[in-house]
Amino acid sequence: MSRSLKLVIAAGIVLLLGVIVYSTLSLARFECEVCMTFNGRSACRVAAGATREETIRTASDNACAFLASGRTDSMACGRTPPTSIRWIKE
């Protein structure tokens, strides 16, 4: 394989990675910190998303993953309203 072909392939890979990173970051229009309390324990997690609802749900799920043990607890925690929501980026 010639040197110029290797450079073209490397440039293509870098360009592709750049497009992927840019498109991923531009989808995150919202960012918030959600605090959850479940079974006497509390946890706060930050998440980003394309919509407000998606962002809150992602942060809540992340906090519940820390607080709950097992699928049943995870589902119950997910139905619990957040203790607080702090918007970082709107």
PyMOL Python script that loads the backbone (N, CA, C, O; Angstrom):
from pymol import cmd

cmd.read_pdbstr("""\
ATOM      1  N   MET A   1       0.858  -1.171   0.000  1.00  0.00           N
ATOM      2  CA  MET A   1       0.000   0.000   0.000  1.00  0.00           C
ATOM      3  C   MET A   1       0.906   1.236   0.000  1.00  0.00           C
ATOM      4  O   MET A   1       1.863   1.325   0.769  1.00  0.00           O
ATOM      5  N   SER A   2       0.581   2.177  -0.875  1.00  0.00           N
ATOM      6  CA  SER A   2       1.432   3.363  -0.986  1.00  0.00           C
ATOM      7  C   SER A   2       1.186   4.326   0.177  1.00  0.00           C
ATOM      8  O   SER A   2       0.158   4.283   0.853  1.00  0.00           O
ATOM      9  N   ARG A   3       2.159   5.177   0.370  1.00  0.00           N
ATOM     10  CA  ARG A   3       2.111   6.144   1.471  1.00  0.00           C
ATOM     11  C   ARG A   3       0.940   7.114   1.301  1.00  0.00           C
ATOM     12  O   ARG A   3       0.268   7.447   2.277  1.00  0.00           O
ATOM     13  N   SER A   4       0.693   7.564   0.080  1.00  0.00           N
ATOM     14  CA  SER A   4      -0.394   8.517  -0.162  1.00  0.00           C
ATOM     15  C   SER A   4      -1.763   7.878   0.100  1.00  0.00           C
ATOM     16  O   SER A   4      -2.671   8.555   0.584  1.00  0.00           O
ATOM     17  N   LEU A   5      -1.922   6.612  -0.204  1.00  0.00           N
ATOM     18  CA  LEU A   5      -3.178   5.921   0.070  1.00  0.00           C
ATOM     19  C   LEU A   5      -3.401   5.803   1.574  1.00  0.00           C
ATOM     20  O   LEU A   5      -4.521   5.978   2.055  1.00  0.00           O
ATOM     21  N   LYS A   6      -2.342   5.509   2.311  1.00  0.00           N
ATOM     22  CA  LYS A   6      -2.438   5.439   3.775  1.00  0.00           C
ATOM     23  C   LYS A   6      -2.850   6.782   4.357  1.00  0.00           C
ATOM     24  O   LYS A   6      -3.652   6.834   5.289  1.00  0.00           O
ATOM     25  N   LEU A   7      -2.303   7.879   3.811  1.00  0.00           N
ATOM     26  CA  LEU A   7      -2.664   9.219   4.294  1.00  0.00           C
ATOM     27  C   LEU A   7      -4.128   9.538   3.995  1.00  0.00           C
ATOM     28  O   LEU A   7      -4.813  10.126   4.831  1.00  0.00           O
ATOM     29  N   VAL A   8      -4.608   9.160   2.823  1.00  0.00           N
ATOM     30  CA  VAL A   8      -6.013   9.396   2.462  1.00  0.00           C
ATOM     31  C   VAL A   8      -6.934   8.601   3.388  1.00  0.00           C
ATOM     32  O   VAL A   8      -7.950   9.124   3.845  1.00  0.00           O
ATOM     33  N   ILE A   9      -6.593   7.365   3.662  1.00  0.00           N
ATOM     34  CA  ILE A   9      -7.399   6.537   4.565  1.00  0.00           C
ATOM     35  C   ILE A   9      -7.395   7.127   5.970  1.00  0.00           C
ATOM     36  O   ILE A   9      -8.445   7.213   6.606  1.00  0.00           O
ATOM     37  N   ALA A  10      -6.226   7.534   6.462  1.00  0.00           N
ATOM     38  CA  ALA A  10      -6.134   8.135   7.800  1.00  0.00           C
ATOM     39  C   ALA A  10      -6.950   9.420   7.869  1.00  0.00           C
ATOM     40  O   ALA A  10      -7.654   9.649   8.853  1.00  0.00           O
ATOM     41  N   ALA A  11      -6.866  10.267   6.837  1.00  0.00           N
ATOM     42  CA  ALA A  11      -7.641  11.506   6.817  1.00  0.00           C
ATOM     43  C   ALA A  11      -9.138  11.212   6.806  1.00  0.00           C
ATOM     44  O   ALA A  11      -9.907  11.914   7.462  1.00  0.00           O
ATOM     45  N   GLY A  12      -9.559  10.196   6.078  1.00  0.00           N
ATOM     46  CA  GLY A  12     -10.967   9.807   6.042  1.00  0.00           C
ATOM     47  C   GLY A  12     -11.468   9.343   7.400  1.00  0.00           C
ATOM     48  O   GLY A  12     -12.579   9.682   7.807  1.00  0.00           O
ATOM     49  N   ILE A  13     -10.649   8.569   8.100  1.00  0.00           N
ATOM     50  CA  ILE A  13     -11.020   8.093   9.433  1.00  0.00           C
ATOM     51  C   ILE A  13     -11.142   9.263  10.397  1.00  0.00           C
ATOM     52  O   ILE A  13     -12.098   9.329  11.169  1.00  0.00           O
ATOM     53  N   VAL A  14     -10.191  10.183  10.364  1.00  0.00           N
ATOM     54  CA  VAL A  14     -10.238  11.356  11.242  1.00  0.00           C
ATOM     55  C   VAL A  14     -11.476  12.197  10.936  1.00  0.00           C
ATOM     56  O   VAL A  14     -12.148  12.664  11.856  1.00  0.00           O
ATOM     57  N   LEU A  15     -11.780  12.393   9.662  1.00  0.00           N
ATOM     58  CA  LEU A  15     -12.960  13.158   9.271  1.00  0.00           C
ATOM     59  C   LEU A  15     -14.236  12.478   9.758  1.00  0.00           C
ATOM     60  O   LEU A  15     -15.131  13.148  10.272  1.00  0.00           O
ATOM     61  N   LEU A  16     -14.330  11.179   9.608  1.00  0.00           N
ATOM     62  CA  LEU A  16     -15.498  10.436  10.066  1.00  0.00           C
ATOM     63  C   LEU A  16     -15.680  10.568  11.578  1.00  0.00           C
ATOM     64  O   LEU A  16     -16.789  10.813  12.051  1.00  0.00           O
ATOM     65  N   LEU A  17     -14.605  10.408  12.327  1.00  0.00           N
ATOM     66  CA  LEU A  17     -14.674  10.564  13.780  1.00  0.00           C
ATOM     67  C   LEU A  17     -15.109  11.981  14.166  1.00  0.00           C
ATOM     68  O   LEU A  17     -15.889  12.161  15.100  1.00  0.00           O
ATOM     69  N   GLY A  18     -14.605  12.976  13.448  1.00  0.00           N
ATOM     70  CA  GLY A  18     -14.998  14.356  13.705  1.00  0.00           C
ATOM     71  C   GLY A  18     -16.481  14.587  13.483  1.00  0.00           C
ATOM     72  O   GLY A  18     -17.129  15.272  14.275  1.00  0.00           O
ATOM     73  N   VAL A  19     -17.019  14.027  12.421  1.00  0.00           N
ATOM     74  CA  VAL A  19     -18.452  14.153  12.125  1.00  0.00           C
ATOM     75  C   VAL A  19     -19.282  13.474  13.212  1.00  0.00           C
ATOM     76  O   VAL A  19     -20.297  14.016  13.649  1.00  0.00           O
ATOM     77  N   ILE A  20     -18.856  12.300  13.646  1.00  0.00           N
ATOM     78  CA  ILE A  20     -19.582  11.573  14.687  1.00  0.00           C
ATOM     79  C   ILE A  20     -19.588  12.370  15.992  1.00  0.00           C
ATOM     80  O   ILE A  20     -20.635  12.512  16.622  1.00  0.00           O
ATOM     81  N   VAL A  21     -18.442  12.885  16.399  1.00  0.00           N
ATOM     82  CA  VAL A  21     -18.361  13.663  17.640  1.00  0.00           C
ATOM     83  C   VAL A  21     -19.205  14.931  17.535  1.00  0.00           C
ATOM     84  O   VAL A  21     -19.940  15.259  18.466  1.00  0.00           O
ATOM     85  N   TYR A  22     -19.112  15.642  16.425  1.00  0.00           N
ATOM     86  CA  TYR A  22     -19.875  16.877  16.243  1.00  0.00           C
ATOM     87  C   TYR A  22     -21.375  16.610  16.287  1.00  0.00           C
ATOM     88  O   TYR A  22     -22.114  17.334  16.954  1.00  0.00           O
ATOM     89  N   SER A  23     -21.830  15.582  15.586  1.00  0.00           N
ATOM     90  CA  SER A  23     -23.266  15.304  15.562  1.00  0.00           C
ATOM     91  C   SER A  23     -23.767  14.853  16.924  1.00  0.00           C
ATOM     92  O   SER A  23     -24.892  15.177  17.305  1.00  0.00           O
ATOM     93  N   THR A  24     -22.959  14.117  17.657  1.00  0.00           N
ATOM     94  CA  THR A  24     -23.349  13.683  18.994  1.00  0.00           C
ATOM     95  C   THR A  24     -23.470  14.866  19.935  1.00  0.00           C
ATOM     96  O   THR A  24     -24.443  14.957  20.685  1.00  0.00           O
ATOM     97  N   LEU A  25     -22.518  15.763  19.915  1.00  0.00           N
ATOM     98  CA  LEU A  25     -22.545  16.912  20.803  1.00  0.00           C
ATOM     99  C   LEU A  25     -23.647  17.891  20.439  1.00  0.00           C
ATOM    100  O   LEU A  25     -24.213  18.524  21.331  1.00  0.00           O
ATOM    101  N   SER A  26     -23.966  18.037  19.181  1.00  0.00           N
ATOM    102  CA  SER A  26     -24.986  18.998  18.784  1.00  0.00           C
ATOM    103  C   SER A  26     -26.389  18.510  19.127  1.00  0.00           C
ATOM    104  O   SER A  26     -27.312  19.323  19.188  1.00  0.00           O
ATOM    105  N   LEU A  27     -26.582  17.218  19.353  1.00  0.00           N
ATOM    106  CA  LEU A  27     -27.884  16.699  19.740  1.00  0.00           C
ATOM    107  C   LEU A  27     -28.228  17.028  21.186  1.00  0.00           C
ATOM    108  O   LEU A  27     -29.404  17.080  21.546  1.00  0.00           O
ATOM    109  N   ALA A  28     -27.230  17.248  22.006  1.00  0.00           N
ATOM    110  CA  ALA A  28     -27.445  17.514  23.424  1.00  0.00           C
ATOM    111  C   ALA A  28     -27.781  18.989  23.640  1.00  0.00           C
ATOM    112  O   ALA A  28     -26.920  19.788  24.008  1.00  0.00           O
ATOM    113  N   ARG A  29     -29.045  19.333  23.406  1.00  0.00           N
ATOM    114  CA  ARG A  29     -29.478  20.719  23.564  1.00  0.00           C
ATOM    115  C   ARG A  29     -29.719  21.067  25.023  1.00  0.00           C
ATOM    116  O   ARG A  29     -29.628  22.233  25.408  1.00  0.00           O
ATOM    117  N   PHE A  30     -30.026  20.063  25.839  1.00  0.00           N
ATOM    118  CA  PHE A  30     -30.357  20.290  27.243  1.00  0.00           C
ATOM    119  C   PHE A  30     -29.403  19.492  28.133  1.00  0.00           C
ATOM    120  O   PHE A  30     -28.911  18.429  27.753  1.00  0.00           O
ATOM    121  N   GLU A  31     -29.158  20.032  29.319  1.00  0.00           N
ATOM    122  CA  GLU A  31     -28.330  19.336  30.306  1.00  0.00           C
ATOM    123  C   GLU A  31     -28.857  19.701  31.688  1.00  0.00           C
ATOM    124  O   GLU A  31     -29.113  20.870  31.980  1.00  0.00           O
ATOM    125  N   CYS A  32     -29.015  18.691  32.530  1.00  0.00           N
ATOM    126  CA  CYS A  32     -29.516  18.962  33.879  1.00  0.00           C
ATOM    127  C   CYS A  32     -28.930  17.980  34.881  1.00  0.00           C
ATOM    128  O   CYS A  32     -28.405  16.924  34.528  1.00  0.00           O
ATOM    129  N   GLU A  33     -29.041  18.372  36.147  1.00  0.00           N
ATOM    130  CA  GLU A  33     -28.681  17.495  37.250  1.00  0.00           C
ATOM    131  C   GLU A  33     -29.970  17.111  37.952  1.00  0.00           C
ATOM    132  O   GLU A  33     -30.744  17.981  38.354  1.00  0.00           O
ATOM    133  N   VAL A  34     -30.206  15.820  38.102  1.00  0.00           N
ATOM    134  CA  VAL A  34     -31.396  15.319  38.776  1.00  0.00           C
ATOM    135  C   VAL A  34     -30.957  14.593  40.039  1.00  0.00           C
ATOM    136  O   VAL A  34     -30.048  13.764  40.008  1.00  0.00           O
ATOM    137  N   CYS A  35     -31.608  14.912  41.143  1.00  0.00           N
ATOM    138  CA  CYS A  35     -31.355  14.221  42.408  1.00  0.00           C
ATOM    139  C   CYS A  35     -32.557  13.343  42.726  1.00  0.00           C
ATOM    140  O   CYS A  35     -33.704  13.780  42.627  1.00  0.00           O
ATOM    141  N   MET A  36     -32.280  12.103  43.107  1.00  0.00           N
ATOM    142  CA  MET A  36     -33.318  11.135  43.439  1.00  0.00           C
ATOM    143  C   MET A  36     -33.095  10.634  44.857  1.00  0.00           C
ATOM    144  O   MET A  36     -31.958  10.507  45.311  1.00  0.00           O
ATOM    145  N   THR A  37     -34.190  10.351  45.551  1.00  0.00           N
ATOM    146  CA  THR A  37     -34.134   9.720  46.858  1.00  0.00           C
ATOM    147  C   THR A  37     -34.967   8.447  46.785  1.00  0.00           C
ATOM    148  O   THR A  37     -36.128   8.476  46.374  1.00  0.00           O
ATOM    149  N   PHE A  38     -34.366   7.331  47.186  1.00  0.00           N
ATOM    150  CA  PHE A  38     -35.047   6.036  47.133  1.00  0.00           C
ATOM    151  C   PHE A  38     -34.524   5.157  48.256  1.00  0.00           C
ATOM    152  O   PHE A  38     -33.314   5.018  48.433  1.00  0.00           O
ATOM    153  N   ASN A  39     -35.432   4.568  49.009  1.00  0.00           N
ATOM    154  CA  ASN A  39     -35.081   3.696  50.147  1.00  0.00           C
ATOM    155  C   ASN A  39     -34.117   4.372  51.117  1.00  0.00           C
ATOM    156  O   ASN A  39     -33.197   3.731  51.627  1.00  0.00           O
ATOM    157  N   GLY A  40     -34.321   5.651  51.371  1.00  0.00           N
ATOM    158  CA  GLY A  40     -33.509   6.375  52.347  1.00  0.00           C
ATOM    159  C   GLY A  40     -32.141   6.811  51.855  1.00  0.00           C
ATOM    160  O   GLY A  40     -31.363   7.379  52.622  1.00  0.00           O
ATOM    161  N   ARG A  41     -31.838   6.561  50.608  1.00  0.00           N
ATOM    162  CA  ARG A  41     -30.551   6.980  50.031  1.00  0.00           C
ATOM    163  C   ARG A  41     -30.797   8.001  48.940  1.00  0.00           C
ATOM    164  O   ARG A  41     -31.851   7.999  48.303  1.00  0.00           O
ATOM    165  N   SER A  42     -29.818   8.878  48.722  1.00  0.00           N
ATOM    166  CA  SER A  42     -29.935   9.904  47.692  1.00  0.00           C
ATOM    167  C   SER A  42     -28.748   9.852  46.741  1.00  0.00           C
ATOM    168  O   SER A  42     -27.640   9.474  47.120  1.00  0.00           O
ATOM    169  N   ALA A  43     -29.007  10.240  45.497  1.00  0.00           N
ATOM    170  CA  ALA A  43     -27.946  10.329  44.491  1.00  0.00           C
ATOM    171  C   ALA A  43     -28.351  11.380  43.477  1.00  0.00           C
ATOM    172  O   ALA A  43     -29.529  11.534  43.154  1.00  0.00           O
ATOM    173  N   CYS A  44     -27.352  12.105  42.976  1.00  0.00           N
ATOM    174  CA  CYS A  44     -27.566  13.102  41.939  1.00  0.00           C
ATOM    175  C   CYS A  44     -26.709  12.729  40.733  1.00  0.00           C
ATOM    176  O   CYS A  44     -25.563  12.304  40.883  1.00  0.00           O
ATOM    177  N   ARG A  45     -27.272  12.891  39.543  1.00  0.00           N
ATOM    178  CA  ARG A  45     -26.544  12.592  38.316  1.00  0.00           C
ATOM    179  C   ARG A  45     -26.851  13.651  37.272  1.00  0.00           C
ATOM    180  O   ARG A  45     -27.950  14.204  37.232  1.00  0.00           O
ATOM    181  N   VAL A  46     -25.870  13.925  36.432  1.00  0.00           N
ATOM    182  CA  VAL A  46     -25.999  14.891  35.342  1.00  0.00           C
ATOM    183  C   VAL A  46     -26.163  14.124  34.035  1.00  0.00           C
ATOM    184  O   VAL A  46     -25.517  13.099  33.818  1.00  0.00           O
ATOM    185  N   ALA A  47     -27.040  14.635  33.165  1.00  0.00           N
ATOM    186  CA  ALA A  47     -27.231  14.017  31.850  1.00  0.00           C
ATOM    187  C   ALA A  47     -27.534  15.106  30.831  1.00  0.00           C
ATOM    188  O   ALA A  47     -27.924  16.220  31.183  1.00  0.00           O
ATOM    189  N   ALA A  48     -27.348  14.762  29.570  1.00  0.00           N
ATOM    190  CA  ALA A  48     -27.651  15.678  28.465  1.00  0.00           C
ATOM    191  C   ALA A  48     -28.545  14.940  27.482  1.00  0.00           C
ATOM    192  O   ALA A  48     -28.494  13.715  27.375  1.00  0.00           O
ATOM    193  N   GLY A  49     -29.369  15.705  26.760  1.00  0.00           N
ATOM    194  CA  GLY A  49     -30.260  15.088  25.798  1.00  0.00           C
ATOM    195  C   GLY A  49     -30.828  16.085  24.806  1.00  0.00           C
ATOM    196  O   GLY A  49     -30.600  17.291  24.908  1.00  0.00           O
ATOM    197  N   ALA A  50     -31.565  15.564  23.855  1.00  0.00           N
ATOM    198  CA  ALA A  50     -32.145  16.395  22.803  1.00  0.00           C
ATOM    199  C   ALA A  50     -33.425  17.088  23.260  1.00  0.00           C
ATOM    200  O   ALA A  50     -33.767  18.155  22.750  1.00  0.00           O
ATOM    201  N   THR A  51     -34.144  16.483  24.230  1.00  0.00           N
ATOM    202  CA  THR A  51     -35.370  17.083  24.752  1.00  0.00           C
ATOM    203  C   THR A  51     -35.280  17.162  26.275  1.00  0.00           C
ATOM    204  O   THR A  51     -34.465  16.482  26.899  1.00  0.00           O
ATOM    205  N   ARG A  52     -36.126  17.997  26.857  1.00  0.00           N
ATOM    206  CA  ARG A  52     -36.154  18.112  28.323  1.00  0.00           C
ATOM    207  C   ARG A  52     -36.516  16.763  28.966  1.00  0.00           C
ATOM    208  O   ARG A  52     -35.871  16.324  29.918  1.00  0.00           O
ATOM    209  N   GLU A  53     -37.551  16.125  28.430  1.00  0.00           N
ATOM    210  CA  GLU A  53     -38.028  14.866  29.002  1.00  0.00           C
ATOM    211  C   GLU A  53     -36.955  13.778  28.934  1.00  0.00           C
ATOM    212  O   GLU A  53     -36.744  13.041  29.898  1.00  0.00           O
ATOM    213  N   GLU A  54     -36.284  13.687  27.793  1.00  0.00           N
ATOM    214  CA  GLU A  54     -35.216  12.692  27.621  1.00  0.00           C
ATOM    215  C   GLU A  54     -34.072  12.949  28.597  1.00  0.00           C
ATOM    216  O   GLU A  54     -33.505  12.015  29.164  1.00  0.00           O
ATOM    217  N   THR A  55     -33.743  14.215  28.783  1.00  0.00           N
ATOM    218  CA  THR A  55     -32.640  14.580  29.674  1.00  0.00           C
ATOM    219  C   THR A  55     -32.968  14.220  31.119  1.00  0.00           C
ATOM    220  O   THR A  55     -32.132  13.650  31.821  1.00  0.00           O
ATOM    221  N   ILE A  56     -34.175  14.548  31.566  1.00  0.00           N
ATOM    222  CA  ILE A  56     -34.587  14.227  32.938  1.00  0.00           C
ATOM    223  C   ILE A  56     -34.640  12.718  33.130  1.00  0.00           C
ATOM    224  O   ILE A  56     -34.181  12.213  34.154  1.00  0.00           O
ATOM    225  N   ARG A  57     -35.191  11.991  32.163  1.00  0.00           N
ATOM    226  CA  ARG A  57     -35.304  10.537  32.265  1.00  0.00           C
ATOM    227  C   ARG A  57     -33.918   9.885  32.338  1.00  0.00           C
ATOM    228  O   ARG A  57     -33.706   8.969  33.133  1.00  0.00           O
ATOM    229  N   THR A  58     -32.987  10.345  31.523  1.00  0.00           N
ATOM    230  CA  THR A  58     -31.638   9.768  31.517  1.00  0.00           C
ATOM    231  C   THR A  58     -30.939   9.999  32.853  1.00  0.00           C
ATOM    232  O   THR A  58     -30.338   9.081  33.411  1.00  0.00           O
ATOM    233  N   ALA A  59     -31.018  11.229  33.365  1.00  0.00           N
ATOM    234  CA  ALA A  59     -30.383  11.533  34.657  1.00  0.00           C
ATOM    235  C   ALA A  59     -31.044  10.744  35.780  1.00  0.00           C
ATOM    236  O   ALA A  59     -30.358  10.245  36.673  1.00  0.00           O
ATOM    237  N   SER A  60     -32.368  10.627  35.745  1.00  0.00           N
ATOM    238  CA  SER A  60     -33.086   9.850  36.771  1.00  0.00           C
ATOM    239  C   SER A  60     -32.688   8.380  36.725  1.00  0.00           C
ATOM    240  O   SER A  60     -32.433   7.764  37.760  1.00  0.00           O
ATOM    241  N   ASP A  61     -32.637   7.824  35.520  1.00  0.00           N
ATOM    242  CA  ASP A  61     -32.241   6.417  35.373  1.00  0.00           C
ATOM    243  C   ASP A  61     -30.822   6.183  35.879  1.00  0.00           C
ATOM    244  O   ASP A  61     -30.549   5.163  36.512  1.00  0.00           O
ATOM    245  N   ASN A  62     -29.918   7.120  35.604  1.00  0.00           N
ATOM    246  CA  ASN A  62     -28.536   6.988  36.079  1.00  0.00           C
ATOM    247  C   ASN A  62     -28.472   7.035  37.603  1.00  0.00           C
ATOM    248  O   ASN A  62     -27.729   6.272  38.220  1.00  0.00           O
ATOM    249  N   ALA A  63     -29.244   7.924  38.202  1.00  0.00           N
ATOM    250  CA  ALA A  63     -29.271   8.009  39.667  1.00  0.00           C
ATOM    251  C   ALA A  63     -29.884   6.734  40.252  1.00  0.00           C
ATOM    252  O   ALA A  63     -29.387   6.197  41.242  1.00  0.00           O
ATOM    253  N   CYS A  64     -30.958   6.258  39.638  1.00  0.00           N
ATOM    254  CA  CYS A  64     -31.608   5.034  40.132  1.00  0.00           C
ATOM    255  C   CYS A  64     -30.708   3.812  39.989  1.00  0.00           C
ATOM    256  O   CYS A  64     -30.780   2.896  40.808  1.00  0.00           O
ATOM    257  N   ALA A  65     -29.874   3.785  38.974  1.00  0.00           N
ATOM    258  CA  ALA A  65     -28.942   2.668  38.811  1.00  0.00           C
ATOM    259  C   ALA A  65     -27.990   2.586  40.003  1.00  0.00           C
ATOM    260  O   ALA A  65     -27.560   1.499  40.389  1.00  0.00           O
ATOM    261  N   PHE A  66     -27.668   3.730  40.575  1.00  0.00           N
ATOM    262  CA  PHE A  66     -26.793   3.771  41.748  1.00  0.00           C
ATOM    263  C   PHE A  66     -27.568   3.382  43.017  1.00  0.00           C
ATOM    264  O   PHE A  66     -27.019   2.731  43.905  1.00  0.00           O
ATOM    265  N   LEU A  67     -28.833   3.779  43.097  1.00  0.00           N
ATOM    266  CA  LEU A  67     -29.614   3.610  44.327  1.00  0.00           C
ATOM    267  C   LEU A  67     -30.306   2.259  44.451  1.00  0.00           C
ATOM    268  O   LEU A  67     -30.467   1.743  45.558  1.00  0.00           O
ATOM    269  N   ALA A  68     -30.711   1.691  43.338  1.00  0.00           N
ATOM    270  CA  ALA A  68     -31.535   0.485  43.373  1.00  0.00           C
ATOM    271  C   ALA A  68     -30.694  -0.774  43.212  1.00  0.00           C
ATOM    272  O   ALA A  68     -29.623  -0.770  42.604  1.00  0.00           O
ATOM    273  N   SER A  69     -31.224  -1.846  43.781  1.00  0.00           N
ATOM    274  CA  SER A  69     -30.562  -3.143  43.586  1.00  0.00           C
ATOM    275  C   SER A  69     -31.599  -4.101  43.017  1.00  0.00           C
ATOM    276  O   SER A  69     -32.554  -4.474  43.697  1.00  0.00           O
ATOM    277  N   GLY A  70     -31.405  -4.487  41.786  1.00  0.00           N
ATOM    278  CA  GLY A  70     -32.341  -5.395  41.134  1.00  0.00           C
ATOM    279  C   GLY A  70     -33.335  -4.666  40.254  1.00  0.00           C
ATOM    280  O   GLY A  70     -33.518  -3.453  40.356  1.00  0.00           O
ATOM    281  N   ARG A  71     -33.967  -5.433  39.393  1.00  0.00           N
ATOM    282  CA  ARG A  71     -34.905  -4.867  38.411  1.00  0.00           C
ATOM    283  C   ARG A  71     -36.141  -4.264  39.072  1.00  0.00           C
ATOM    284  O   ARG A  71     -36.601  -3.201  38.654  1.00  0.00           O
ATOM    285  N   THR A  72     -36.682  -4.914  40.085  1.00  0.00           N
ATOM    286  CA  THR A  72     -37.885  -4.411  40.751  1.00  0.00           C
ATOM    287  C   THR A  72     -37.620  -3.064  41.406  1.00  0.00           C
ATOM    288  O   THR A  72     -38.411  -2.133  41.258  1.00  0.00           O
ATOM    289  N   ASP A  73     -36.511  -2.958  42.127  1.00  0.00           N
ATOM    290  CA  ASP A  73     -36.139  -1.678  42.749  1.00  0.00           C
ATOM    291  C   ASP A  73     -35.896  -0.609  41.694  1.00  0.00           C
ATOM    292  O   ASP A  73     -36.291   0.542  41.876  1.00  0.00           O
ATOM    293  N   SER A  74     -35.250  -0.977  40.594  1.00  0.00           N
ATOM    294  CA  SER A  74     -34.974  -0.011  39.525  1.00  0.00           C
ATOM    295  C   SER A  74     -36.266   0.555  38.950  1.00  0.00           C
ATOM    296  O   SER A  74     -36.368   1.753  38.690  1.00  0.00           O
ATOM    297  N   MET A  75     -37.239  -0.308  38.757  1.00  0.00           N
ATOM    298  CA  MET A  75     -38.525   0.144  38.223  1.00  0.00           C
ATOM    299  C   MET A  75     -39.243   1.043  39.229  1.00  0.00           C
ATOM    300  O   MET A  75     -39.818   2.064  38.853  1.00  0.00           O
ATOM    301  N   ALA A  76     -39.210   0.661  40.510  1.00  0.00           N
ATOM    302  CA  ALA A  76     -39.859   1.466  41.544  1.00  0.00           C
ATOM    303  C   ALA A  76     -39.168   2.820  41.679  1.00  0.00           C
ATOM    304  O   ALA A  76     -39.834   3.845  41.821  1.00  0.00           O
ATOM    305  N   CYS A  77     -37.859   2.829  41.638  1.00  0.00           N
ATOM    306  CA  CYS A  77     -37.107   4.087  41.724  1.00  0.00           C
ATOM    307  C   CYS A  77     -37.431   4.974  40.526  1.00  0.00           C
ATOM    308  O   CYS A  77     -37.586   6.186  40.676  1.00  0.00           O
ATOM    309  N   GLY A  78     -37.534   4.381  39.346  1.00  0.00           N
ATOM    310  CA  GLY A  78     -37.841   5.137  38.137  1.00  0.00           C
ATOM    311  C   GLY A  78     -39.201   5.804  38.174  1.00  0.00           C
ATOM    312  O   GLY A  78     -39.417   6.809  37.497  1.00  0.00           O
ATOM    313  N   ARG A  79     -40.130   5.251  38.965  1.00  0.00           N
ATOM    314  CA  ARG A  79     -41.456   5.853  39.103  1.00  0.00           C
ATOM    315  C   ARG A  79     -41.493   6.923  40.191  1.00  0.00           C
ATOM    316  O   ARG A  79     -42.498   7.617  40.347  1.00  0.00           O
ATOM    317  N   THR A  80     -40.401   7.058  40.942  1.00  0.00           N
ATOM    318  CA  THR A  80     -40.323   8.070  42.001  1.00  0.00           C
ATOM    319  C   THR A  80     -40.016   9.432  41.394  1.00  0.00           C
ATOM    320  O   THR A  80     -39.115   9.548  40.563  1.00  0.00           O
ATOM    321  N   PRO A  81     -40.755  10.470  41.799  1.00  0.00           N
ATOM    322  CA  PRO A  81     -40.443  11.811  41.281  1.00  0.00           C
ATOM    323  C   PRO A  81     -39.065  12.275  41.772  1.00  0.00           C
ATOM    324  O   PRO A  81     -38.672  11.953  42.893  1.00  0.00           O
ATOM    325  N   PRO A  82     -38.338  13.017  40.952  1.00  0.00           N
ATOM    326  CA  PRO A  82     -37.033  13.529  41.381  1.00  0.00           C
ATOM    327  C   PRO A  82     -37.159  14.438  42.603  1.00  0.00           C
ATOM    328  O   PRO A  82     -38.145  15.158  42.757  1.00  0.00           O
ATOM    329  N   THR A  83     -36.153  14.391  43.459  1.00  0.00           N
ATOM    330  CA  THR A  83     -36.096  15.297  44.604  1.00  0.00           C
ATOM    331  C   THR A  83     -35.833  16.712  44.121  1.00  0.00           C
ATOM    332  O   THR A  83     -36.419  17.668  44.630  1.00  0.00           O
ATOM    333  N   SER A  84     -34.946  16.845  43.133  1.00  0.00           N
ATOM    334  CA  SER A  84     -34.666  18.164  42.560  1.00  0.00           C
ATOM    335  C   SER A  84     -34.160  18.012  41.124  1.00  0.00           C
ATOM    336  O   SER A  84     -33.591  16.991  40.738  1.00  0.00           O
ATOM    337  N   ILE A  85     -34.397  19.082  40.351  1.00  0.00           N
ATOM    338  CA  ILE A  85     -33.896  19.160  38.975  1.00  0.00           C
ATOM    339  C   ILE A  85     -33.250  20.529  38.829  1.00  0.00           C
ATOM    340  O   ILE A  85     -33.886  21.558  39.059  1.00  0.00           O
ATOM    341  N   ARG A  86     -31.979  20.530  38.444  1.00  0.00           N
ATOM    342  CA  ARG A  86     -31.262  21.801  38.232  1.00  0.00           C
ATOM    343  C   ARG A  86     -30.794  21.826  36.788  1.00  0.00           C
ATOM    344  O   ARG A  86     -30.000  20.986  36.366  1.00  0.00           O
ATOM    345  N   TRP A  87     -31.294  22.801  36.031  1.00  0.00           N
ATOM    346  CA  TRP A  87     -30.925  22.915  34.619  1.00  0.00           C
ATOM    347  C   TRP A  87     -29.579  23.589  34.481  1.00  0.00           C
ATOM    348  O   TRP A  87     -29.356  24.673  35.020  1.00  0.00           O
ATOM    349  N   ILE A  88     -28.683  22.942  33.758  1.00  0.00           N
ATOM    350  CA  ILE A  88     -27.348  23.471  33.506  1.00  0.00           C
ATOM    351  C   ILE A  88     -27.325  24.170  32.149  1.00  0.00           C
ATOM    352  O   ILE A  88     -26.698  25.217  31.988  1.00  0.00           O
ATOM    353  N   LYS A  89     -28.014  23.577  31.182  1.00  0.00           N
ATOM    354  CA  LYS A  89     -28.052  24.118  29.823  1.00  0.00           C
ATOM    355  C   LYS A  89     -29.454  23.946  29.269  1.00  0.00           C
ATOM    356  O   LYS A  89     -29.977  22.833  29.209  1.00  0.00           O
ATOM    357  N   GLU A  90     -30.060  25.052  28.866  1.00  0.00           N
ATOM    358  CA  GLU A  90     -31.411  24.987  28.287  1.00  0.00           C
ATOM    359  C   GLU A  90     -31.399  25.606  26.922  1.00  0.00           C
ATOM    360  O   GLU A  90     -32.434  25.655  26.258  1.00  0.00           O
TER     361      GLU A  90
END
""", "prot")
cmd.dss("prot")
cmd.show_as("cartoon", "prot")
cmd.util.cbc("prot")
cmd.orient("prot")
